[in-house]
Amino acid sequence: MSIGHATRKQRQESEINIAPLIDMVFILLIFFMVTTTFVREAKLDIERPGAKTAQRADNRSVRVSVGRRGELFVDARPVKSWMLQARLREIVSRQRIKTVLVIADRHVETGMLVDIVDQCRLAGARDVGVAVEQEL
C-alpha cells in the first residue's frame, strides 16, 4: 500500500497547473481588445475627387462618409441627415482632437457638401477637411 501511495503522490507533484496561465492570456486578450482603436470604413463605394494639394489626414479624426445618393455614415455607422449634427456633437465632445474628415463621392452636390461641413462646424469641430485623391 505504501508503494501505491508514493507513486500517486509523485504523479500529483509532477503535474503542472496551467489554469493561471490561461486566465492571464484571457486578461491580456481583453486588455488589447479594449485599448485598440479600429478604423472602420463605411460600406460605401465612394469615388473621391482629385486635388494636387492633397495632404494625409489624421487617423484620429471623426469620419463622415457621404455616398452618391446622399447616404450618411459617421464612423461607419449610418445616420440620418437631421441627426448628423447631434451625433457629431456627441462624438466630438469626447475627443481631445476635434477634427472631422468628410469623405464624399465626387457626384455629391456642392450644396449638400457645404451643408455637411456646416453641420460639422456647428457640432464643435475645429477643423473640417474633405477627403480627395492626390493627383500627380
N, C-alpha and C positions, 0 to 999 in steps of 0.2 A: 504494500500500500504506500509506503513512503517513496518508492521509486516513481510510481504514477503521479503522486503529488508533486514531486520535484520537477518532472517534465512538464506538467501543466503550469507550474509557476514560471519555468524558463520560457515557455511559449507566451505567457502573458507579458513578461518583461520585454520580449523581443518585438512585440507589435508596436507600430508607430501610429499614433492618433493624428489623422490629417484633418479632423473637423475644424480646428482653429485656422488652419491654412485655407480651407475652403471659405470660411467666414471672412477672412481677410481679403481674399480675392473678390468676393461679392461686395464688400465695403468699398474697395478700390474701384470696382466697376461702376457702382452707384455714384461715387465721387466724380469720376471722369464724365459720366453722363450728365450730371447736374451742372458741372462747371464748363462744359464745352458749349460754345455757341455755334449754331448751324446756320449757314446762309441758305435760306430757302428761296428758290426762284418760283415765280408764279407759272402756272401751266398755260402760258400764252405763247403763241408763235408771233414774236414781235420783230418787225423789220425796222431797225433803227435808222434814223437819218445820219448822214455823214457830216463831219466837220474837220477842218485842218488843224484847229486849235484844241482838239480834244485832250483831256488830262485824265489820269486814273482817279477813280472815286474811292473814298474811304469805305472799307468793308463794314464799318460800324454805323453807317447811315441807314436810316429807315428807307425802304424801297417801296415806291408807289408805282405799280405797273398799270399801263393803260393799253388795252387791246384795240384792235382795228375797229371794232364795233362799239367801243366805249366801255368795255368791261373794266372794272377797277379791282385791284388787289393791293392790300397793304401788307408787306412782308409775307407774301404768298397766300394771304387769306382774303377771300372775296369780301367786298364791301360795297354797299350801295352808295351812289354819288351824294345823297343827302346826309350820309353818316360819315363821310370822309374826314371832315374837319374834327368831329368829336373823337373818332378813332385815332387820328394823328395826335390830337392834343393829349390823349391818354398815354400814348407811347412816348412822345417827345418829352413829356413832363418827367418821365422816369429816367431819361438818359442824360448823361453829362454832355455829350457831343450832340448838339441839336441840328443835325444835318439830314436833309431829305433828298433822295435821288429819285427823280421821275423818269421812268423807263417807258417811253411812249412809242407806239408804232408811227412810222413816217406818214401814214394816211390819216392820223387823228387830226381833226380840225383845230386850227390855231386858237379859236375861241375857247374850245374845251381845254386845251393845254394851258392857256393863260388862267382859266378859272381854277384848274387844279393847282397851279403854282400859287395862286392867291389863297386858296384854302390851306395849303401847306404853311404859308407865312402867317395866316390868321391863327393857325393851330399852335404857333410858338416856335416854328423852325427858324433858326438864324440864317442858315444857308440852304438854298434850294437849287439843285442842279438838274439838268436834263441829260440823260444818257444818250450818247451818239456813237457811231462807228468812226474810228480815226481814219481819215483819208490820207493817202500818201502823196 
